[in-house]
């Protein structure tokens, strides 16, 4: 369930976990939106960043970390200025063949780090005068995206993950090469619902990134793959890189295999269906060339003023937390601002950081999530340990008095929903199964158990200013927005650029609903099993059934609906398991099951509610014994809860965008 939890709760840092210039930002000629002020950059010297010291540091950290996590292989690249400090492979690209990772040629899948190439392509077209970041994107495409609350989407919204789309996974990733489709076909077909007003709420969107790639395709007159080849890969000499799926034959032999962990078999090449959002395959050396280009003001691919526009922009966010630049997102550490992006496919897990003030870039990619998703913790540890060693800094955080800190922690406790999720289709059910919770420790501090695994060590959140907490181990912050004495949203540095958490509405709060749902399923199970058991007992003792006429019919129909509930539940369990094992399985192969469940579930739940109510009314009217009345009341309760879940989480309908 870890992949589901990451996907729906989000911290990719999740699509990207460990997470992650002075003067006004240059603006397009037609710009209308106000640009926030910039962060001032101060040139710094990196301490002891030599090839010898760096290799010793990485050799002391990564081999053990990978072995402990059961991750077969990794590649790491560190650049400074226009030079490579170190590029090195660890472990195996192919375990069975004992093929080592070669940083110059072995291809890894950077996942959503691919988006940086898409954003670069967008900015090239801004340079060319063909795109305006603040213009309605409908003017660039051949289908219509409806306005939301009267507001259209702009490329600035897309590049800052504030377009307002809900999460969508149907056309996301697959093992089937036939899943590849053109952007022209995919974009109108996979259009998700918009659930937030543009520019208001960070909500990560793979679809929106693919839409940006489609816009590049349309205004440039080249296919997206050809465009990236011609305008990014070739100028930078990236000969071991491709967005194409399947890979060109010349690169197939260099592709690293992806694994659940080193003890299991290699998995097929993954097809990322919204290709501009994550289909890149690239060697570590080629990723180093891309980092060098951006560290040197876009040298070879962008004008300096355009690169600065990307790097220095700061979108509005949650309090003092990390925010989006244009495409990149901030990751502050030791007083240094990194611009970064993480990426995850099912099997590959990567991260790229650029430190503009130090002129340093770091990239890592691993070919397995590892034991218990340890790849995320390894990335986080590398980021912080690298910064502590080569980019040290001093911070003197304050601290809120103990009484206020306890009060604020108590205000934070509760269940939340993440902005990166599904809201209008049956996939919202996964949000209930993995609803984030803030709890309190024995000392009265906040704890976020669902996100703790994303760090390399235990979290210790200390409130350093009102409603801003700092993890004493990593320096990462968590902050909340308060309105009228209530928490309205919060996030933490690792995910704040593209995701926030809001209090779970009462009707879908897992604190009570999961308990009620378990009780309802248990009642339905007992009612279903008791029906044949009691029939067998009566037959054994040759006893007559006490109910006749309408009463018998209502009783039997309510039990039949209880059985339908169990059948539907089994179907949903199968779907959840299939999704856990292969996210691509719900993108076509299991369509029949999805259609069936969304017909069967409302029939079963509404049927149980109606027949249980009928049965209870007849029990009261006919003055049946109290035990039968109690059973009828419990069954009615079960029907009410299950019907509510069906409605609240959209377990019905025929739409196939989810």
Secondary structure, DSSP 8 states (H G I E B T S, - for coil): -HHHHHHHH-BTTBTT------S-----TT--S-------------SS--HHHHHHHHHHHHHHHHHHHT--EEEEEEEETTEEEEEEEEEEEETTTTEE--TTT-EE--GGGGHHHHHHHHHHHHHTTS--TTSBGGGGSSS----BTTB--BHHHHHTT-S-B----TTTEES-GGG---HHHHHHHT---B-S-TTTS-B--HHHHHHHHHHHHHHHSS-HHHHHIIIIIHHHT--SEE--SS--HHHHTTB--EESSTTS-EE---EESSGGGT--EEEHHHHHHHHHHHHTTTTTTS-HHHHHHHHH-----STTS--B-SSSEEEEETTEEEEEEEEE-SS-EEEEEEETTTTEEEEEEESB--GGGHHHHHHHHHHHHHHHHHS----------HHHHHHHHHHH-EEEEESSS--SSTTHHHHHHT--EEEE-TTS-EE-HHHHTTSSS---EEEEETTEEEETTT--EEEEEEETTEEEEEEETTTTTTB-EEE--GGG-HHHHHHHHHHHHHHHHHHHHHHHHHHHHHHHHT---S--HHHHHHHHHHHHHHHHHHHHHHHHHHHHHHHHH-GGGGTTTTHHHHHHHHHHHHHHHHHHHHHHHHHHHHHHHTT--HHHHHHHHHHHHHHHHHHHHHHHTT--------
